[in-house]
Amino acid sequence: MARCGRPSNSLSSGTIHISEPWYVGLFSAKTEYGLIALLELASIYSQGGVLQVGEIAGRQKIPDRYLEQMLTALRRGQILRSIRGPRGGYQLALPPAEIRVVDVVRCLEGEMATPERTGADTAEHEVVAEMEQQLAEARRERLTATTLQDLLERRDQLVLSQAMYFI
C-alpha cells in the first residue's frame, strides 16, 4: 500500500531510494563537497600527489572559494596538509584508511547534535524520541566505521562497472 505518494516498495525491501525527498540532504553541501575533494586527494595519495584547489574545483564543479574554505578547515583539523609554492596544493595528512568519515563531518560541521526532546512527557513522545536517538546512533556508528579508503574502493568499483558497461 502506498502512503503519502511514496511507492509501496520504498521501505518494505529495506532499501532506501535516494529519490525520496525525505532522504535527500543527510550531508550538508559543505560535507558532500569536502568528501568529494578528499576522494580526489585519496586517489593520488599513494603517489604522494598534490592537487590545487582549482584542479579539484574544475573536475568536480565546486565553487573555488567555497572549496578553499572547506580545505582550510580540513587542514586545521589535520586531515590535510598544504604544500606551498608553484607546485603546491593540498594532500592528505594521513593514509585514506586512517581518515574516518565521522572525523571529516566533525571537522566541517562540528559535533553531531543529539535529537532534542519536545518537552512533552507522553509515551508517544518517548517512542518517537527513542527512534530519533536510535537513528542518530546508527548514523554515528556508520560514519565512524567508514573510512575514506572505503569510499575510494566503492568509487573504484563504480568506475570499473561503468567502464565494463561501455565495452
N, C-alpha and C positions, 0 to 999 in steps of 0.2 A: 504494500500500500504506500503510495506516495504522499508525503506530508509537506506542506509549505512550498510546493513546487519543486522539491528535490526528487530525483529518481529514487525508486524504492530500493535499488541495489547500492546506493551510495554508502551505507553503513553496514548493511547486512553481511557483506562479504568480508568485513574487517578492513577494507581498503578505503582510504580517504582519497577522494578525487580532487585534484588540485583546482579544478574549475569551480568548486563550491565556493560561493562568495564568503562564507563564514571562515573558511580555511586560509584565505589569502592574507598575507601580512604578518605571519608569525615572526619574521625577521624584519627589522626596520630596513629602509633603503641603505642607511649607513652600514649596518651589519652585512647586508647582502653584498654591497659593493666591496666592503672590506674583505669578506671571504673570497670573492671573485679575484681581487687583486692578490691575495695571499696564494690562491691556487696558481696564478700566473708565476709567482715567485717560487712556489714549491716545485713547479715543473722544471725549473732550471737550477734548483738547489744543489744537486749532486755535481754539477759542473762548476759550481762557485759563481754562477751568473749573477748579474746585477741588471735591474731594469729601472728605467727612468719613469717618472710619473706620466709623461706624455705618451710613452710606448704603451703602458697599461691602459691609460685612458682611451687612446685611439683604438686599440684592439677590442676593448670591452664596451666602448661607447659610454664612458663615465665622464662627467664634467671634471676637467683637470683640477680646478681649485678645490672642489669637494673631495676628490680623491687625495689631494695633498694633505688636507686636514685629517683624513682618516689614517693615512700612512704616518703622519706625525704622531697621532695618538698611539698607534701600534708601535712606533719607535720608542716613545716614552714608556710604554708598557713592556718593553724589552722583548717584543715579538719580532721586531725588525731592527736592522741596523742600517744606517745611512752611510754611504761612501761619497766623499766629496771629490770634486774635480771634474774635468771634461768627460771622463768615462764613468762618472759616479752614478749613483742612484740608490736603490734600495735592494736589500737581500734579507732573507730570513736569518734571524739570530740563532735559531735552533733548527735541528732537523724537523721535517714535517711530521714525523711520528711522535714528536715531543710537544707539538702545539695542539692543545685541546681546543675544540670549538667553544667550550664554555669560557675559556680564557679570552678568546677573541671577543665574544659577546660582552663580557665584563669590561674589557678594555674600551670598547666602543660605546657601550650603553650604560655602564655602571652595574651595580649588583642587581640581580633579578628580584623583582618585588614579590612579596608573598601576597596572595589574594587577601583583600581586606573584607572583613565582615560588615554586613549592612547594619548591624546593631540589633535586629530582631532576634528574639530567643525562642523560635519555634522549631519544631522537629523538621519542618520543611526547609527552613533556612539552614539548619545544621547539615542536612543531607546535601544541599547544593554546595555549601561551604566545603564539606568533605570532598566532594567531587572536584571542585576547583583546586583544592590542596593536592589531590592525587594527580591531577593533570600537570600542575606546576612541578611536582616532584618528578614525574615521568619525563617532562621536558628537561629538567635539570640533569637527570641521570643520563639521558640520551646525549645531551650536549657535552657532558663530562666524559662519556665513553667514546665519543667520536673525535678523531684527530684529523688534522689537515691531510695526513697521509691517507686516511680512509676516504676522504673526499676526492683526493687526487686519483686514487685507484678506481673509484667509481666513475670519475670523469674519463679516465683512460678506457674503461670498459665501454662507456657510451660512444666515445670516439671510434673505437675499434668496431663496434657493432654497426655504426653508421657507415664506416668505410667498407665493411663487408657487404652491406646492403647495396651499395653502388657498384660493386664489382660485377 
